[in-house]
Amino acid sequence: MLIGLVSDSHDNTPLARHVGAFFRERRVDRVFHLGDVTQPESLEPFEGMPLVVVRGNNDDETSWPATWQQELAGVRVGATHGHMRGQLARLVEECDVVLHGHTHRRVAHRVDGKLVVNPGALHRATTKTCALLELPAKRVVFYRVDESGVARL
């Protein structure tokens, strides 16, 4: 299963369009936007793709959950924006893979044997990034996003 990860777009629709096109080209099975969308209209580049959105600290859309959990490809996956540390810690306890945003920094590391991934940000980051996550292998690849498109780091 191939999952597209994006976070902290803060209405940067031009870069989100590049990411959406890249995810379509790669035929991702699901997209996770890990919060700080800001305006729901800026999710338009991901229309038609299975999309999970978690609410960030800059999102007013209350229909988006603060956290999300489900088994995907035999792996317990949890997602949250990351600004509420208690939620993040709980997901690390309960899940095999934890997805979050908030810091605007890309990272993939292990905490107590669990994979924790932040795809970075499309706003206020020196290098704007997104990521692809392969399950059940738990492989993560980061990609640079700029006005020319998406390229592997």
HELIX and SHEET records of a PDB file:
HELIX    1   1 THR A   13  GLU A   25  1                                  13    
HELIX    2   2 PRO A   40  PHE A   46  5                                   7    
HELIX    3   3 ARG A   85  GLU A   94  1                                  10    
SHEET    1   A 6 LEU A  51  VAL A  53  0                                        
SHEET    2   A 6 ARG A  30  HIS A  33  1                                        
SHEET    3   A 6 LEU A   2  VAL A   6  1                                        
SHEET    4   A 6 THR A 129  GLU A 134 -1                                        
SHEET    5   A 6 ARG A 139  ASP A 146 -1                                        
SHEET    6   A 6 GLY A 149  ARG A 152 -1                                        
SHEET    1   B 5 THR A  67  LEU A  72  0                                        
SHEET    2   B 5 VAL A  75  THR A  80 -1                                        
SHEET    3   B 5 VAL A  97  LEU A  99  1                                        
SHEET    4   B 5 LYS A 114  PRO A 119  1                                        
SHEET    5   B 5 ARG A 106  VAL A 111 -1                                        
END                                                                             
